[in-house]
């Protein structure tokens, strides 16, 4: 190993102090820059023209099918598990259960 002297410790200490000072400067500069950017963006937001509201398109003439139960092939799955799987799929996709069509459910 090399000869550790007081000057090498002084160099290491000065490097750590410089890094700490720069971190402190960044801590103070980030909120200031954020306020400046927000102050610049506010007039731009106020100058924007309000978007015109578009009329909602009329829903297409689709038959409202409710309460239709189809046949689902259950392969090595009991009805309770299949019902849970269908409910989870409906919930995760956000599609109502009445709009989903399951052809088969198979245990893997």
Backbone as JSON Lines, residues from 0, in Angstrom:
{"i":0,"aa":"X","n":[0.84,-1.17,0.0],"ca":[0.0,0.0,0.0],"c":[0.88,1.23,0.0]}
{"i":1,"aa":"X","n":[0.29,2.3,-0.49],"ca":[1.04,3.54,-0.58],"c":[1.16,4.22,0.77]}
{"i":2,"aa":"X","n":[1.92,5.27,0.78],"ca":[2.15,6.04,1.98],"c":[1.0,7.03,2.16]}
{"i":3,"aa":"X","n":[0.21,6.83,3.22],"ca":[-0.9,7.74,3.5],"c":[-0.38,8.91,4.3]}
{"i":4,"aa":"X","n":[-0.54,10.08,3.75],"ca":[-0.06,11.28,4.44],"c":[-1.22,12.19,4.75]}
{"i":5,"aa":"X","n":[-0.93,13.23,5.45],"ca":[-1.95,14.21,5.83],"c":[-2.51,14.9,4.59]}
{"i":6,"aa":"X","n":[-1.69,15.06,3.58],"ca":[-2.18,15.74,2.37],"c":[-3.2,14.89,1.63]}
{"i":7,"aa":"X","n":[-3.05,13.56,1.65],"ca":[-4.02,12.71,0.98],"c":[-5.36,12.75,1.71]}
{"i":8,"aa":"X","n":[-5.32,12.8,3.05],"ca":[-6.56,12.94,3.8],"c":[-7.21,14.29,3.53]}
{"i":9,"aa":"X","n":[-6.4,15.32,3.38],"ca":[-6.91,16.66,3.1],"c":[-7.58,16.7,1.73]}
{"i":10,"aa":"X","n":[-7.02,16.03,0.75],"ca":[-7.61,15.97,-0.58],"c":[-8.94,15.22,-0.53]}
{"i":11,"aa":"X","n":[-8.99,14.11,0.18],"ca":[-10.23,13.35,0.29],"c":[-11.3,14.15,1.02]}
{"i":12,"aa":"X","n":[-10.92,14.82,2.09],"ca":[-11.86,15.63,2.86],"c":[-12.38,16.8,2.03]}
{"i":13,"aa":"X","n":[-11.5,17.45,1.28],"ca":[-11.95,18.57,0.46],"c":[-12.9,18.09,-0.64]}
{"i":14,"aa":"X","n":[-12.67,16.92,-1.18],"ca":[-13.59,16.36,-2.18],"c":[-14.96,16.1,-1.6]}
{"i":15,"aa":"X","n":[-15.0,15.54,-0.38],"ca":[-16.29,15.29,0.27],"c":[-17.01,16.59,0.59]}
{"i":16,"aa":"X","n":[-16.27,17.6,1.03],"ca":[-16.88,18.89,1.36],"c":[-17.46,19.53,0.11]}
{"i":17,"aa":"X","n":[-16.75,19.46,-1.0],"ca":[-17.25,20.04,-2.25],"c":[-18.53,19.34,-2.69]}
{"i":18,"aa":"X","n":[-18.57,18.02,-2.61],"ca":[-19.78,17.28,-2.98],"c":[-20.93,17.67,-2.08]}
{"i":19,"aa":"X","n":[-20.71,17.77,-0.78],"ca":[-21.76,18.14,0.17],"c":[-22.28,19.54,-0.12]}
{"i":20,"aa":"X","n":[-21.38,20.48,-0.4],"ca":[-21.8,21.85,-0.71],"c":[-22.65,21.88,-1.98]}
{"i":21,"aa":"X","n":[-22.25,21.13,-3.0],"ca":[-23.02,21.11,-4.25],"c":[-24.4,20.5,-4.04]}
{"i":22,"aa":"X","n":[-24.5,19.47,-3.2],"ca":[-25.81,18.89,-2.89],"c":[-26.7,19.9,-2.18]}
{"i":23,"aa":"X","n":[-26.12,20.67,-1.26],"ca":[-26.88,21.7,-0.56],"c":[-27.35,22.78,-1.54]}
{"i":24,"aa":"X","n":[-26.5,23.16,-2.47],"ca":[-26.89,24.16,-3.48],"c":[-28.03,23.63,-4.33]}
{"i":25,"aa":"X","n":[-27.96,22.37,-4.73],"ca":[-29.04,21.78,-5.51],"c":[-30.35,21.74,-4.73]}
{"i":26,"aa":"X","n":[-30.26,21.49,-3.42],"ca":[-31.46,21.47,-2.58],"c":[-32.17,22.81,-2.61]}
{"i":27,"aa":"X","n":[-31.42,23.88,-2.65],"ca":[-32.03,25.21,-2.67],"c":[-32.44,25.64,-4.08]}
{"i":28,"aa":"X","n":[-31.73,25.17,-5.09],"ca":[-32.01,25.6,-6.46],"c":[-33.25,24.92,-7.05]}
{"i":29,"aa":"X","n":[-33.52,23.69,-6.71],"ca":[-34.65,22.97,-7.3],"c":[-35.98,23.65,-7.0]}
{"i":30,"aa":"X","n":[-36.3,24.04,-5.75],"ca":[-37.57,24.75,-5.52],"c":[-37.63,26.11,-6.22]}
{"i":31,"aa":"X","n":[-36.5,26.79,-6.28],"ca":[-36.49,28.1,-6.94],"c":[-36.77,27.94,-8.43]}
{"i":32,"aa":"X","n":[-36.13,27.0,-9.07],"ca":[-36.36,26.76,-10.5],"c":[-37.8,26.31,-10.74]}
{"i":33,"aa":"X","n":[-38.33,25.5,-9.85],"ca":[-39.72,25.04,-9.98],"c":[-40.69,26.22,-9.93]}
{"i":34,"aa":"X","n":[-40.47,27.16,-9.01],"ca":[-41.35,28.33,-8.91],"c":[-41.24,29.21,-10.15]}
{"i":35,"aa":"X","n":[-40.03,29.36,-10.68],"ca":[-39.84,30.17,-11.88],"c":[-40.57,29.54,-13.06]}
{"i":36,"aa":"X","n":[-40.45,28.24,-13.22],"ca":[-41.1,27.55,-14.34],"c":[-42.61,27.66,-14.21]}
{"i":37,"aa":"X","n":[-43.15,27.49,-13.01],"ca":[-44.59,27.62,-12.81],"c":[-45.07,29.04,-13.09]}
{"i":38,"aa":"X","n":[-44.27,30.04,-12.71],"ca":[-44.64,31.42,-12.98],"c":[-44.65,31.71,-14.48]}
{"i":39,"aa":"X","n":[-43.75,31.09,-15.21],"ca":[-43.72,31.28,-16.66],"c":[-44.88,30.55,-17.32]}
{"i":40,"aa":"X","n":[-45.24,29.38,-16.83],"ca":[-46.29,28.59,-17.45],"c":[-47.68,29.13,-17.17]}
{"i":41,"aa":"X","n":[-47.91,29.81,-16.05],"ca":[-49.25,30.32,-15.73],"c":[-49.78,31.28,-16.78]}
{"i":42,"aa":"X","n":[-49.0,32.27,-17.23],"ca":[-49.54,33.15,-18.28],"c":[-49.84,32.4,-19.57]}
{"i":43,"aa":"X","n":[-49.05,31.4,-19.9],"ca":[-49.3,30.64,-21.11],"c":[-50.6,29.86,-21.0]}
{"i":44,"aa":"X","n":[-50.9,29.34,-19.83],"ca":[-52.13,28.58,-19.63],"c":[-53.33,29.51,-19.73]}
{"i":45,"aa":"X","n":[-53.22,30.72,-19.2],"ca":[-54.33,31.67,-19.24],"c":[-54.59,32.18,-20.66]}
{"i":46,"aa":"X","n":[-53.58,32.2,-21.51],"ca":[-53.74,32.69,-22.88],"c":[-54.37,31.65,-23.79]}
{"i":47,"aa":"X","n":[-54.42,30.43,-23.38],"ca":[-55.02,29.39,-24.22],"c":[-56.52,29.61,-24.34]}
{"i":48,"aa":"X","n":[-57.02,29.3,-25.5],"ca":[-58.45,29.41,-25.74],"c":[-59.11,28.16,-25.17]}
{"i":49,"aa":"X","n":[-60.23,28.37,-24.52],"ca":[-60.94,27.23,-23.94],"c":[-61.37,26.3,-25.07]}
{"i":50,"aa":"X","n":[-61.15,25.02,-24.93],"ca":[-61.54,24.1,-25.99],"c":[-63.06,24.06,-26.13]}
{"i":51,"aa":"X","n":[-63.48,23.98,-27.37],"ca":[-64.92,23.91,-27.6],"c":[-65.41,22.53,-27.22]}
{"i":52,"aa":"X","n":[-66.58,22.5,-26.67],"ca":[-67.13,21.21,-26.27],"c":[-67.76,20.55,-27.48]}
{"i":53,"aa":"X","n":[-67.39,19.35,-27.69],"ca":[-67.95,18.6,-28.81],"c":[-69.2,17.88,-28.33]}
{"i":54,"aa":"X","n":[-70.2,17.84,-29.17],"ca":[-71.37,17.07,-28.76],"c":[-71.03,15.59,-28.72]}
{"i":55,"aa":"X","n":[-71.56,14.92,-27.75],"ca":[-71.3,13.5,-27.62],"c":[-71.99,12.75,-28.75]}
{"i":56,"aa":"X","n":[-71.28,11.84,-29.38],"ca":[-71.93,11.07,-30.44],"c":[-73.02,10.19,-29.84]}
{"i":57,"aa":"X","n":[-74.07,10.04,-30.61],"ca":[-75.17,9.2,-30.14],"c":[-74.72,7.75,-30.13]}
{"i":58,"aa":"X","n":[-75.12,7.02,-29.13],"ca":[-74.72,5.62,-29.11],"c":[-75.31,4.87,-30.29]}
{"i":59,"aa":"X","n":[-74.5,3.97,-30.81],"ca":[-74.97,3.22,-31.96],"c":[-76.13,2.32,-31.55]}
{"i":60,"aa":"X","n":[-76.93,2.0,-32.51],"ca":[-78.12,1.21,-32.24],"c":[-77.75,-0.25,-32.08]}
{"i":61,"aa":"X","n":[-77.19,-0.58,-30.92],"ca":[-76.85,-1.96,-30.64],"c":[-77.93,-2.52,-29.74]}
{"i":62,"aa":"X","n":[-78.3,-3.72,-29.97],"ca":[-79.32,-4.31,-29.1],"c":[-78.77,-4.44,-27.68]}
{"i":63,"aa":"X","n":[-79.58,-4.09,-26.72],"ca":[-79.18,-4.18,-25.33],"c":[-79.45,-5.59,-24.84]}
{"i":64,"aa":"X","n":[-78.39,-6.37,-24.76],"ca":[-78.53,-7.77,-24.37],"c":[-78.12,-7.88,-22.91]}
{"i":65,"aa":"X","n":[-79.07,-8.23,-22.08],"ca":[-78.76,-8.42,-20.66],"c":[-79.3,-9.76,-20.22]}
{"i":66,"aa":"X","n":[-78.6,-10.35,-19.32],"ca":[-79.06,-11.6,-18.74],"c":[-78.94,-12.8,-19.66]}
{"i":67,"aa":"X","n":[-78.08,-12.72,-20.66],"ca":[-77.91,-13.85,-21.56],"c":[-76.82,-14.75,-20.99]}
{"i":68,"aa":"X","n":[-77.13,-15.99,-20.82],"ca":[-76.15,-16.94,-20.29],"c":[-75.78,-17.91,-21.4]}
{"i":69,"aa":"X","n":[-74.49,-17.98,-21.7],"ca":[-74.03,-18.91,-22.72],"c":[-73.44,-20.13,-22.07]}
{"i":70,"aa":"X","n":[-73.06,-21.06,-22.89],"ca":[-72.44,-22.28,-22.4],"c":[-70.93,-22.06,-22.34]}
{"i":71,"aa":"X","n":[-70.33,-22.43,-21.23],"ca":[-68.89,-22.35,-21.05],"c":[-68.38,-23.75,-20.78]}
{"i":72,"aa":"X","n":[-67.41,-24.17,-21.57],"ca":[-66.83,-25.49,-21.36],"c":[-65.84,-25.42,-20.21]}
{"i":73,"aa":"X","n":[-66.12,-26.12,-19.13],"ca":[-65.24,-26.15,-17.96],"c":[-64.43,-27.44,-18.01]}
{"i":74,"aa":"X","n":[-63.12,-27.29,-18.15],"ca":[-62.23,-28.44,-18.26],"c":[-61.38,-28.51,-17.0]}
{"i":75,"aa":"X","n":[-61.64,-29.48,-16.16],"ca":[-60.95,-29.68,-14.88],"c":[-61.07,-28.47,-13.96]}
{"i":76,"aa":"X","n":[-62.2,-27.76,-14.03],"ca":[-62.44,-26.58,-13.19],"c":[-63.86,-26.68,-12.66]}
{"i":77,"aa":"X","n":[-64.03,-26.41,-11.36],"ca":[-65.38,-26.43,-10.82],"c":[-66.06,-25.08,-11.09]}
{"i":78,"aa":"X","n":[-67.37,-25.03,-10.91],"ca":[-68.14,-23.83,-11.27],"c":[-67.76,-22.63,-10.42]}
{"i":79,"aa":"X","n":[-67.45,-22.84,-9.15],"ca":[-67.09,-21.73,-8.27],"c":[-65.79,-21.07,-8.73]}
{"i":80,"aa":"X","n":[-64.8,-21.88,-9.08],"ca":[-63.52,-21.35,-9.57],"c":[-63.72,-20.62,-10.9]}
{"i":81,"aa":"X","n":[-64.54,-21.18,-11.78],"ca":[-64.8,-20.53,-13.06],"c":[-65.49,-19.19,-12.85]}
{"i":82,"aa":"X","n":[-66.43,-19.12,-11.91],"ca":[-67.11,-17.86,-11.63],"c":[-66.12,-16.82,-11.1]}
{"i":83,"aa":"X","n":[-65.2,-17.26,-10.25],"ca":[-64.17,-16.34,-9.74],"c":[-63.28,-15.83,-10.86]}
{"i":84,"aa":"X","n":[-62.87,-16.72,-11.75],"ca":[-62.01,-16.32,-12.87],"c":[-62.73,-15.32,-13.76]}
{"i":85,"aa":"X","n":[-63.99,-15.57,-14.06],"ca":[-64.75,-14.65,-14.92],"c":[-64.91,-13.29,-14.24]}
{"i":86,"aa":"X","n":[-65.14,-13.28,-12.93],"ca":[-65.29,-12.02,-12.21],"c":[-63.97,-11.24,-12.19]}
{"i":87,"aa":"X","n":[-62.86,-11.95,-12.02],"ca":[-61.55,-11.29,-12.01],"c":[-61.24,-10.69,-13.38]}
{"i":88,"aa":"X","n":[-61.51,-11.43,-14.44],"ca":[-61.26,-10.92,-15.8],"c":[-62.11,-9.68,-16.05]}
{"i":89,"aa":"X","n":[-63.36,-9.72,-15.63],"ca":[-64.25,-8.58,-15.82],"c":[-63.74,-7.36,-15.05]}
{"i":90,"aa":"X","n":[-63.31,-7.58,-13.83],"ca":[-62.84,-6.47,-12.99],"c":[-61.54,-5.88,-13.53]}
{"i":91,"aa":"X","n":[-60.59,-6.73,-13.88],"ca":[-59.28,-6.25,-14.34],"c":[-59.36,-5.53,-15.68]}
{"i":92,"aa":"X","n":[-60.24,-5.97,-16.57],"ca":[-60.35,-5.33,-17.88],"c":[-61.3,-4.16,-17.87]}
{"i":93,"aa":"X","n":[-62.17,-4.08,-16.88],"ca":[-63.15,-3.01,-16.82],"c":[-64.33,-3.23,-17.75]}
{"i":94,"aa":"X","n":[-64.44,-4.41,-18.3],"ca":[-65.54,-4.75,-19.2],"c":[-66.62,-5.44,-18.37]}
{"i":95,"aa":"X","n":[-67.86,-4.98,-18.47],"ca":[-68.92,-5.65,-17.7],"c":[-69.02,-7.12,-18.06]}
{"i":96,"aa":"X","n":[-69.38,-7.91,-17.07],"ca":[-69.45,-9.35,-17.26],"c":[-70.47,-9.73,-18.32]}
{"i":97,"aa":"X","n":[-71.5,-8.9,-18.47],"ca":[-72.53,-9.21,-19.47],"c":[-72.03,-9.02,-20.9]}
{"i":98,"aa":"X","n":[-70.89,-8.32,-21.07],"ca":[-70.35,-8.09,-22.41],"c":[-69.23,-9.06,-22.76]}
{"i":99,"aa":"X","n":[-68.78,-9.84,-21.81],"ca":[-67.72,-10.81,-22.06],"c":[-68.3,-12.14,-22.51]}
{"i":100,"aa":"X","n":[-67.58,-12.81,-23.38],"ca":[-68.0,-14.13,-23.84],"c":[-66.87,-15.11,-23.54]}
{"i":101,"aa":"X","n":[-67.15,-16.07,-22.69],"ca":[-66.19,-17.1,-22.35],"c":[-66.58,-18.37,-23.08]}
{"i":102,"aa":"X","n":[-65.64,-18.94,-23.81],"ca":[-65.92,-20.18,-24.54],"c":[-65.53,-21.4,-23.72]}
{"i":103,"aa":"X","n":[-64.36,-21.31,-23.06],"ca":[-63.95,-22.43,-22.22],"c":[-62.98,-21.92,-21.16]}
{"i":104,"aa":"X","n":[-62.94,-22.63,-20.05],"ca":[-61.98,-22.36,-18.99],"c":[-61.33,-23.68,-18.66]}
{"i":105,"aa":"X","n":[-59.99,-23.69,-18.75],"ca":[-59.25,-24.93,-18.58],"c":[-58.19,-24.75,-17.5]}
{"i":106,"aa":"X","n":[-58.08,-25.71,-16.61],"ca":[-57.04,-25.69,-15.59],"c":[-55.71,-26.06,-16.23]}
{"i":107,"aa":"X","n":[-54.69,-25.36,-15.85],"ca":[-53.35,-25.63,-16.41],"c":[-52.53,-26.37,-15.39]}
